[in-house]
Amino acid sequence: MNDLLSPLPQWAYVVTFAVAAIACLASTYRLGDIEDRETRVGLLALLVTSGLWAGSHVGYLLGPTTGLSLSFYYAGLVFGIAAVGAWLYFCSAYTGRALHRNRAVRYAALATFGLLVAIKLTNPLHGAYFSATAVSEPFGYVEVDHHILHWMTMGFAYSLSTVGIFMLFELFSQVGQRTRSLYALVGLTAMPMLLVLLSQATESVIAITYEPQGVAIFAVGLSTIYFERFATVKLATERDDPVIFLDAAGEIHDFNRAASGTFPSLAGANVVGRPLGELLPAVESVIGSDESVVRVETAAGERYVRVTENPRSVGRTVGTLLTLVDVTEKESYRRELERQNERLEQFASMVSHDLRNPLNVADGRLELARTEQDSEHLEVAANSLDRMGTLIEDVLTLARQGQPIGETEPVSLAAVATAAWKTVETTDATLSVDGDGQFRADRDRLQQAFENLFRNAIEHGGEHVTVTVGSLPDGFYVADDGPGIDPENREDILSFGYSTREEGTGFGLAIVSEIVDAHGWEIAVTEADSGGARFEMTDVEPV
């Protein structure tokens, strides 16, 4: 082999390491485009330590004296092992792991770094790391003969570096497109190992470390040619849900494995660069619109997904990051609820039409009968018809209040309570408003709730009852100074059809509960300071 390979001149080594040093340090100018701070810090540390490592080799090769050459060589030994730590930090941060944040791991890394540096720098004492001799062939330099501690340290360093490579490869495997170049780029970091092996097999290549060149190739490729792919892989794999990155023209720039596994149209070749509308027209139809949930065909069948848009820039590519979350269960429930509400509305209309007409006829005939004769039986019949009318009104109200609330607006607690009080037959009852508050609500539905609570207080507390409306830190309350509600009945008082009065329908407070639930609030029945009933509405967000 010695006959086949001619020794490389000194300038070839110097230029190679100098270019590697300049490339590493110059590549830091792109780091500002990396959004994740920890990834940016890790890559900066890797580039700087690798650049100084390569620069140390230049000083080692050009040193005018043996002492100066060895000083640069020792510096390279320190920067080299520091670069391994920076490499692992970068790989952990970029792949979304937490190893670089783990305090125990960091202390262990610092302790290991300190031990290895001590072993290297104390070589003049133990001589187990390397020995040096000034030679003139193939050119004048200080030849280093590595010993057992060097090979042990190198094996340990390569093992750690391989861990980082596996982290990256595992990340790339989660992305289905355009990662072959990144695999190759990471693989080139191991290329210097071939030169190390070659230096042991032939005298044509001097025996020094060549790892800085591999890191330089990785750094230059990452910060220039493949920077956007590097960034989009990070974006795509930060989420477990399907993610698609579109460029400004609406064409697919990249996507993760979850997306290709979910949507068969993304599993084929030549997907990148095609318009989203050609492959996922349903998803494309909701971009930029008020709609966010769309029905799509997936590998698991027909599903509903919520499309979330986030404008992002990756390097020089400005586009939109689409996250598609499966909401089939929630959407199916919502649609079923809409169908139930429609059926309930139809039922309420039927009740209103089919029962009111015969009831009106019976009421009219009863009035005619009462003009012809006066009988207590007719009076009882009239009261029963009135009760039936009240029941119909409450059923219709309950059907309406059980539906989702309409458009909300900022409302005043005092204003709504006062308006509701004016619509109720209060006789000699008194309303007291203790404090005010602003929150969002469906004004009409809220007023209906107040009206029912006021009627309940008057019916049970008498015509001289005092009703108090006040604010709470997270809501409001309605209380009265009537006889109160037995603690045993408080859990049932809001149920449909429950009433403590024979003539009651049992729907009034149930309607209040439905209105409160429709707003997403909580309602509790307690005892007022006066001993009367107190209804507390909480989880109300103030404006």
Phi, psi and omega in degrees: 000329179298330180283333184278330184250127176273143180300140177283142179288163182299320184298331180295318178293315182299313181297318181300312181289324179296316178298320179297317180296314181295318181298316180297312184289324180289333183291346181293346183294338181272352188295337179296340179278353179274118185290317184288121186296317183293321176297318180297317180295316180298317180291324177298314179298320180296315181294318183291312180295322179291322177296317178291326177297313178294320178297326178297325178294324177298312178298322179297318182285330184259358182305128183287340180231160179297318180299317181290320178299317180291328177298315177295324181294317177297320178299319178296325178297321180289312181296327181296313180289332176293325179296328178296316177298319179295322178298314180294321178298314179298313182297320180294316181292316183294325182273004175081016177275171182245012182300321182289346178263345182291121185297319180296319179295320181293318178296319179296321179295318179294319179296318179295318178299314180298320180295315182293320178297319179297318179299320182289314185286339178268015179304322178302338180274317185253339176062016183268356181265310177199166171231150186235144179218133177284127181231166179245354181237139359287353174200171183285116176196177179265111181280134182250129177251112185280143180246191191301318182294328177296312184291327175294316180294319179296317178299320178295317181295318179293326177296316178295318180297324178296325176301316178297320179297318178297323176302313181293315181297322178296321178295314181298330181292342180277352181246129188273355188227146167054041178246358180299320180296326179289322174302313182295321181296316178293322180299330180293341178295339179269356182302321181302338179300328178295321179292324177297314179296322180295324180294336178277340184262341183213153177274359181287339179241124183289152186272087172224175180276138182244009184301326180304327178296319179297317179294324179296317178299316179298315183294314181295315180297321183290320186273354181235279189296317189248020185298316182295321178294319177302317182287319181290328175298319178298315180296315186293325185269000176287346184236142177279336180284161176302134181229133177232130178254121180256145173276183185296336181273001181081015178265151183289121180262326178189167176197163182264175183294328178300324179290315181290330178284335181274319185249110181304329183293343179265357185276346182277181179276165176056043178272317180298133180096353179266149178298142179300324183298335179286328186258322180226071184299326180296318178293318180297330184291337183261355180292127180080003181254175179284341179280146178230343180256132183220149177269128184227161176264122181240178178296336179265007182108197182283125182224164174254134178231147174262125183262120178249129182255134176225111176299130180220155173236131178239106186063238180263000181265121177256130183198206183228132176264117180259125173249126185246109184255131179288117180236031185301314182296314180295318182291321178297319178296318180297316180293322177295322178295321177296318178296320178295320179295322177296318178294323179294321178295320177297319177297317180296321178295321178297316179300316182298317185278310189283335180263327182294319183299305178295330178292320178295321178297314179297322181293320179294315179296324180294320178297321178295319180295324181288337176284337181272329179204158180248119183217142178293336177293322178293325178295317177297319178297320179296318179296322179294320178295321177298319179295320177298320177297319178295319178299317179297317179299317181292322178297317179296317179296317180297320178298321181286318185286338180285349181278162178303148182292158178276208181291132180266160180208159176295129181232157177260129179302312182295320183293315181293318179298317179296318179297320179293323181297325182290340182267356183257142176285098189263349184047246183257014178290158185236139175253131176237124179256113183254087180092165181226170178195154179245129177205167181269135180197164169280107190303315183295317181293320179295319179297321177301320179297316178298317180301315180294321178294321178295315180298319180298318180296319181289319180297324184261335183260350179095168187287350178255013183293151175251125180252132181242131174246127181218168181263153175238163178304328180233031179166220182204172180218160173230121183230159176220167180256029179282199184287348180083183182239130179304130181308329180290339183261355188294329180285336184264345190297336181265002183280156178295134173079002181271127179208143177266358178249137183299324183272000181281155179268337182079013181255339187303305181286332175297323177295319177301315180298319179296319180294317180296315179298320181298331177277351183083017179265177175243147178233138179224142179256121181227193180251134178286164178301329180280354184097355179278194181274147179220126178248121182250126175254118184236181186063030179264119182278125180288158178278000000 
